[in-house]
Amino acid sequence: MSYTVELICIPLPESDKQAWEKIFQLRKEYYDDKREKAPALLELHKRLTARYPCLCDCSDDEVDNCPWADGPMINNFSHEMGMLAISFSRVGEVVPFIIETALALNIIVADAQSNEIHRGLPLKTPPKKPWYRFW
């Protein structure tokens, strides 16, 4: 068993209920998706493995400490979606890094275990004061 998160490269509905429905649909399509991997997912893979090498790149002595639960990790990415399996012992350390790194690339992170969808925060500009207000 492992802790899994989905990485979504396409827009999702704003409603979490509708977003999860779309994610379930993407999961069904994911296994048969033969299109090229999304460039954003390839970049995410590069950044994640720069910090935490793929399970396949770990020596026999390092395998038990690897945060990834399967490999080769690159095979877990498709055109619109990716899935990462994380060892439970490393979830607290690795999941925040995955979320931060993915959001920087405009990739949505869906965590079914916590029922959270991490979409990033839209940049908001502060409200403008009317021209007649000086304070």
Beta strands, then each sheet from edge to edge (+ up, - down):
strand 1: 3-8
strand 2: 81-86
strand 3: 108-111
strand 4: 116-118
sheet 1: 2+ 1- 3+ 4-
end
